Each structure stands twice: as structure tokens, then as C-alpha cells.
Amino acid sequence: MSRIVPLPVLNTAVDNTVAVLNPDGSVASFTAGALATAATSVAQTVTASAAALAAQATTTGVNIRASKTNGGTTFVGGSDVSAANGYPLDAGESVSVAVSNASALFIIGTVADTVRVLRS
């Protein structure tokens, strides 16, 4: 039985090439596509007025996690987000949202609390 052994090649933001060693010793390469793009995470400080998340283009969306040390509730929503209409995140909680750019989402909450935004 033949075995295919994947040999990853240096991936960059513009080159998602993967090489595969074939059983006969030849190498085949292909583009892995958008899902091969590495996930990145950024921290953002919460404010008392609605603030857009930092602009980050995404492939599948973002995951927003409230810091475990937060003292209050952070609310996630659109540009009009408030405690009355936002999705609540208590310390350590998270929510995933399918958006093409993180900046489509806004947060509001306890000043100086933080969230981490993971895009993929």
C-alpha cells in the first residue's frame, strides 16, 4: 500500500501552497485555499461608548472572548449596540460571528475591560 506524506511549504498571506510527496518520489503542489490562512488574534479595550472592532478581513468570521479578568459585562452588536440590545459577554465568555470584516461589529461595556478578537 502506498503512502502519501504531506510536506508543507512556507505559507504566506499570498501563497498557500502545499507540497505532497507522491509514492514514486515526485512532488505535487497545490494551493490550499482560503482556509489555510492563519488565524490571528488582537486585543481591544472596551469603552463606555460603542466602538468598532479593529478592521480585520476574515475568511469565516470572528470569535470574540471577554477577558477572564473583566469586571463587567461587554455587549457585542451593531453600531447602535447598548446594554439593552447587545449580546452580553461576561468574563471568560465568547461568541462567534460570521462576518467578512471584524469592523462590522461593535462593543460597549465597562471601561478598561478587554476582549480578544480571533479572526479566521
trRosetta pair geometry for C-beta under 8 A, 3 or more apart (Angstrom, degrees):
i j d omega theta_ij theta_ji phi_ij phi_ji
2 23 3.7 -53 -152 -79 118 151
3 23 6.6 118 47 -94 47 94
4 20 5.9 -2 -175 -177 108 113
4 21 7.2 160 -160 75 57 62
4 22 6.8 -20 -116 -116 87 43
4 23 7.0 -68 -76 -45 62 81
5 20 7.6 151 78 -161 42 65
5 21 4.9 -12 65 55 92 114
6 18 6.5 -19 -162 174 109 115
6 19 7.7 134 -166 87 61 50
6 20 5.5 -40 -110 -108 63 78
6 21 7.7 -176 -103 17 13 78
7 19 4.8 -34 78 88 96 99
7 20 6.9 160 24 -106 77 23
7 21 5.5 68 -14 -26 119 101
7 27 7.5 -54 48 -132 131 111
8 11 7.0 -48 -179 -29 108 104
8 18 5.9 -45 -119 -130 61 82
8 19 7.3 135 -138 36 10 77
9 17 5.0 -32 72 102 129 97
9 18 6.3 179 21 -121 90 27
9 19 4.8 82 -38 -8 113 104
9 29 7.0 4 -5 -127 147 118
10 15 7.5 35 104 96 79 122
11 15 6.5 -161 -148 97 46 73
11 16 5.5 29 -142 -121 105 53
11 17 7.1 -173 -99 43 68 57
11 18 7.9 2 -76 -70 106 74
11 32 7.7 -33 -111 30 125 134
11 36 6.1 -134 -140 152 145 115
11 38 7.4 136 108 -36 128 102
12 15 4.7 41 45 40 93 92
13 37 7.2 48 -132 -130 61 97
16 31 5.5 74 79 -166 88 76
16 32 4.4 -106 149 49 107 93
16 33 6.3 -108 100 31 147 18
16 34 7.7 -149 -16 -75 167 19
16 36 4.0 127 -157 77 123 136
16 37 6.8 -66 -85 -59 130 63
17 29 5.5 9 -173 -179 106 117
17 30 7.3 159 -146 83 64 25
17 31 6.0 -46 -92 -97 59 58
17 32 7.3 173 -111 -7 8 88
18 29 6.8 166 83 -151 40 69
18 30 6.1 -21 59 64 87 74
18 31 7.7 120 15 -134 80 14
18 32 4.9 76 -16 -57 119 108
18 36 7.3 -144 -43 -111 113 150
19 27 5.3 -6 -172 -175 113 112
19 28 7.2 151 -157 80 60 39
19 29 4.7 -32 -98 -94 70 89
20 27 7.0 150 73 -158 42 60
20 28 5.0 -19 60 64 97 91
20 29 7.3 171 14 -86 71 37
20 30 7.5 6 -3 11 112 100
21 25 7.3 -23 -171 -141 93 30
21 26 7.9 155 -156 84 51 34
21 27 5.9 -31 -100 -101 57 75
22 25 6.9 -34 76 39 80 19
22 26 4.7 -4 44 64 124 81
22 27 7.0 -157 4 -86 87 22
22 28 5.9 73 -45 -10 110 104
32 35 7.0 -103 145 69 95 79
32 36 3.6 76 101 -46 128 143
33 36 6.1 119 66 1 51 99
34 37 5.7 -26 -173 -5 54 116
34 59 4.6 162 158 -135 114 129
35 59 6.6 175 -88 141 46 151
35 60 7.8 47 -108 -39 80 120
37 59 5.6 147 50 -33 132 140
37 120 7.5 146 91 -167 95 56
39 118 5.7 21 170 180 118 96
39 119 6.4 179 -153 85 71 47
39 120 4.2 -25 -101 -90 101 90
40 56 7.1 -143 78 -155 113 137
40 118 7.4 179 92 -147 31 57
40 119 5.8 -6 58 52 77 94
41 116 5.4 10 -177 176 112 107
41 117 6.7 162 -151 81 61 44
41 118 4.5 -21 -96 -96 93 75
41 119 7.7 177 -84 14 43 64
42 54 5.7 -57 102 52 151 141
42 56 7.0 180 10 -55 131 143
42 116 7.2 166 83 -154 30 63
42 117 5.4 -16 60 57 80 96
43 114 5.5 -3 -172 -177 103 126
43 115 7.3 158 -154 83 57 40
43 116 5.5 -36 -96 -99 65 71
43 117 7.8 164 -97 15 17 76
44 51 7.8 -168 167 108 122 122
44 53 6.2 -130 -26 -135 171 71
44 54 6.1 -162 -86 -14 123 101
44 107 7.1 126 108 37 127 144
44 114 6.7 152 78 -156 38 74
44 115 5.5 -17 61 62 90 87
44 116 7.8 152 17 -101 74 24
44 117 6.1 28 -2 -11 118 116
45 112 6.5 -28 -161 -127 109 32
45 113 7.5 132 -160 77 60 39
45 114 5.5 -44 -102 -99 52 80
46 51 7.8 174 -146 40 41 122
46 70 7.7 52 11 -130 143 120
46 74 5.2 -117 -104 -111 146 111
46 107 5.7 -91 -118 132 86 120
46 108 7.1 99 -168 -170 95 16
46 109 4.3 -30 176 60 141 103
46 110 6.2 53 100 64 133 53
46 111 6.8 -147 101 -114 80 23
46 112 7.2 -33 61 51 82 18
46 113 4.2 -8 35 71 131 89
46 114 6.5 -148 -7 -85 87 24
46 115 6.4 86 -58 -14 99 96
47 51 5.1 75 35 -20 120 133
47 108 7.0 -54 79 -128 64 59
47 109 7.9 88 57 50 25 59
47 111 6.0 26 -138 -111 43 75
48 108 7.0 36 -177 -163 22 88
48 109 7.9 -94 -99 79 41 24
48 111 5.2 -24 -42 -61 94 100
49 108 6.5 -64 162 -120 14 107
50 79 6.3 109 137 -174 144 45
50 80 6.9 -105 -56 -134 168 11
50 81 4.9 136 -116 54 116 88
50 82 7.4 -63 -61 -67 111 60
50 106 4.5 25 -175 163 100 135
50 107 7.4 153 -145 73 58 25
50 108 4.8 -48 -85 -61 58 116
51 106 6.2 152 73 -155 27 84
51 107 6.1 -30 62 60 81 74
51 108 7.1 134 12 -80 72 65
52 55 7.8 21 134 -58 122 71
52 79 7.4 -15 -75 -103 93 80
52 103 4.8 30 167 -157 123 74
52 104 7.9 62 -147 -20 104 6
52 105 7.2 118 -151 81 63 42
52 106 5.3 -50 -90 -95 47 79
53 56 7.5 -61 130 18 106 100
53 62 7.3 122 126 157 166 173
53 64 7.5 -109 -94 -97 143 122
53 102 4.2 -91 108 151 126 100
53 103 5.8 -137 73 -92 72 37
53 105 5.0 19 1 76 122 92
53 106 7.1 -142 -18 -93 73 28
53 107 6.6 75 -67 -10 84 105
53 117 5.5 122 -161 -95 129 160
54 102 6.3 15 74 95 55 130
54 103 6.9 -66 134 -77 18 86
54 117 7.0 177 41 53 93 148
55 101 6.0 -12 -151 -179 74 116
55 102 6.6 164 -138 62 21 88
55 103 4.2 -5 -93 -43 69 131
56 62 7.4 103 78 -89 119 121
56 101 6.6 156 73 -157 41 66
56 102 4.3 28 45 10 94 123
56 103 7.4 144 19 -27 54 82
56 117 7.1 156 26 123 144 125
56 119 4.7 -147 127 -34 130 158
57 100 6.8 -22 -150 159 71 72
57 101 5.4 -35 -101 -99 49 85
57 119 7.7 109 89 170 34 150
58 61 5.5 101 140 -86 149 9
58 62 5.9 -111 -84 -51 153 79
58 99 6.3 77 42 87 137 69
58 100 6.1 -167 55 -163 85 26
58 101 6.4 179 8 -89 88 28
58 102 6.5 105 -37 -44 118 77
58 119 4.5 -126 -99 -164 99 106
58 120 6.5 39 -157 63 96 35
59 119 8.0 113 17 158 70 89
59 120 5.9 -66 51 134 98 56
60 98 6.7 -66 168 -122 58 84
60 120 5.1 -19 46 97 106 93
61 96 6.1 84 113 176 131 85
61 97 5.5 -161 -173 97 120 45
61 98 4.0 -85 -75 -109 134 40
61 99 5.4 92 -130 25 76 57
61 119 7.5 -144 119 -142 28 65
61 120 7.0 0 59 55 54 82
62 96 7.1 -176 96 -147 41 58
62 97 5.8 -7 59 58 83 86
62 99 6.2 -21 8 44 101 106
62 102 4.9 87 -65 -102 151 93
62 105 7.0 -123 57 14 141 145
62 117 5.5 -15 -169 -170 126 92
62 118 6.5 145 -161 75 67 48
62 119 5.0 -34 -100 -96 84 69
62 120 7.7 155 -97 16 38 68
63 94 5.7 22 175 173 95 126
63 95 7.3 178 -152 89 58 33
63 96 4.6 -26 -99 -96 79 82
63 117 7.5 155 77 -156 48 45
63 118 4.4 -10 56 59 97 106
63 120 7.7 29 -5 -1 99 108
64 76 5.8 138 77 -96 157 147
64 89 6.8 -106 115 -65 103 162
64 94 6.2 170 86 -152 46 75
64 95 5.6 -8 55 57 94 81
64 96 7.9 171 15 -87 66 33
64 97 7.2 9 -2 7 108 109
64 105 7.2 -134 -50 130 143 154
64 107 7.4 -177 -166 -78 147 126
64 115 5.4 2 -173 174 92 132
64 116 7.5 162 -153 79 46 46
64 117 5.5 -11 -103 -104 75 74
64 118 7.9 -162 -72 24 31 71
65 89 7.7 -176 -153 -170 28 139
65 92 7.5 -20 -176 -164 95 28
65 93 7.3 -170 -145 101 63 31
65 94 3.8 -28 -95 -92 77 110
65 115 6.4 152 76 -162 40 76
65 116 5.0 -11 59 55 97 94
65 118 7.3 31 -1 -4 107 107
66 70 5.1 -53 168 1 104 153
66 73 8.0 -48 -119 -148 164 43
66 74 5.0 176 -102 25 117 125
66 89 4.1 160 -30 136 125 113
66 90 6.5 -170 72 106 153 20
66 91 5.6 -117 120 -114 115 29
66 92 6.4 -34 82 13 88 21
66 93 5.5 20 32 54 113 71
66 94 7.1 -158 11 -77 67 56
66 113 7.0 -11 -158 164 97 121
66 114 7.9 135 -157 91 53 46
66 115 5.4 -44 -98 -103 49 84
67 70 4.8 127 67 -40 85 90
67 91 6.6 -38 95 -140 55 80
67 92 7.7 -21 133 -62 24 49
67 113 6.5 -167 39 -174 111 76
67 114 4.6 52 -26 70 133 88
67 115 6.8 -124 -22 -88 78 32
67 116 7.1 103 -72 -20 74 90
68 91 5.5 73 -155 169 31 98
68 92 4.4 48 -104 -75 74 93
69 91 6.7 -177 40 -145 8 124
70 73 8.0 106 134 -85 129 20
70 74 6.7 -71 -158 -26 159 106
70 90 7.5 -177 84 177 122 44
70 91 4.2 -168 55 -95 90 87
70 92 8.0 -148 29 -18 103 57
70 109 7.8 -6 -168 139 131 142
70 110 6.7 133 -175 57 94 126
70 113 4.0 51 -135 -146 99 114
70 114 6.9 -145 -80 40 96 54
71 91 7.6 53 -54 -65 15 124
71 110 5.5 -132 75 140 87 161
71 113 6.3 -133 33 -81 71 104
72 109 5.6 167 102 173 111 98
72 110 2.9 126 37 -38 133 136
72 113 5.9 -114 48 -47 86 144
73 83 7.4 91 89 -126 119 97
73 88 5.0 -20 -176 -156 127 101
73 89 6.7 144 -165 69 70 44
73 90 5.5 -39 -105 -89 83 64
73 109 5.9 -137 102 -135 47 113
73 110 7.2 104 41 -18 39 104
74 88 7.6 132 74 -157 43 50
74 89 4.6 -25 66 64 92 103
74 107 5.6 -6 -179 -167 108 113
74 108 7.4 154 -159 77 63 33
74 109 3.7 -74 -108 -38 56 159
74 110 7.3 -86 -71 23 70 79
74 113 5.9 -149 -64 109 107 138
74 115 5.9 177 147 -62 173 118
75 81 5.5 171 119 169 104 109
75 82 6.7 -9 102 123 158 16
75 83 5.6 -154 -41 -96 151 45
75 85 7.9 92 174 76 135 49
75 86 2.7 88 170 94 109 146
75 87 6.6 138 -160 58 63 38
75 88 5.8 -29 -99 -93 75 55
75 89 7.3 179 -85 17 26 79
75 107 6.8 149 77 -154 49 58
75 108 5.2 -20 59 62 101 84
75 109 5.8 158 9 -68 71 90
76 81 6.7 -77 169 -135 16 149
76 86 5.6 133 48 -173 29 103
76 87 4.6 -33 61 58 91 99
76 89 6.3 52 -16 -17 109 117
76 95 6.1 -156 48 56 154 140
76 97 7.5 -154 148 -34 136 143
76 105 6.0 -5 -169 -176 97 116
76 106 7.4 153 -154 79 49 46
76 107 5.6 -21 -97 -97 65 79
77 80 7.2 -62 118 75 122 59
77 81 3.3 152 58 -100 105 101
77 82 7.8 -45 46 15 146 44
77 85 6.0 84 -125 114 170 87
77 86 4.1 -121 -17 -113 120 75
77 87 6.2 148 -64 3 82 78
77 105 7.3 145 82 -153 10 75
77 106 6.1 -32 76 62 60 90
78 81 6.0 161 58 -49 43 83
78 104 7.9 -41 -120 163 69 71
78 105 7.6 -78 -93 -126 35 45
78 106 6.2 25 143 21 19 113
79 106 5.5 116 -103 -28 35 148
80 85 7.0 6 113 71 94 143
81 85 6.6 -139 -137 84 45 92
81 86 4.3 61 -164 -85 96 113
81 106 4.6 -171 10 91 128 108
81 107 6.9 -49 98 -112 157 15
81 108 5.2 174 108 4 104 113
82 85 5.4 57 50 29 85 88
82 86 6.0 -174 63 -18 28 102
82 108 6.4 -24 -111 67 35 154
83 86 6.5 -42 -101 33 20 109
83 88 7.9 45 -148 -90 66 100
83 108 7.3 -104 -47 101 66 116
86 107 7.9 98 -155 -134 145 46
86 108 6.5 -161 -45 45 161 100
87 95 5.7 58 128 -76 140 172
88 93 8.0 32 124 85 69 152
89 93 4.6 -161 -156 85 72 107
89 94 6.9 43 -136 -96 123 23
89 95 6.3 -113 -81 -9 113 106
89 115 7.3 63 95 -107 152 118
90 93 5.0 72 54 -1 66 127
97 105 6.2 113 77 -77 155 140
99 102 6.6 121 88 -91 129 31
99 104 4.6 -159 -161 54 136 131
99 105 6.3 -144 -18 -32 165 103
100 104 7.3 75 50 -19 68 139
101 104 5.6 111 76 -19 79 96
102 105 6.1 -61 -175 35 56 105
102 117 5.6 78 -146 170 145 141
102 119 5.8 -90 -51 -80 119 120
107 115 6.2 -142 -118 7 168 148
109 113 5.6 -56 109 53 122 137
110 113 4.5 76 76 -19 95 123
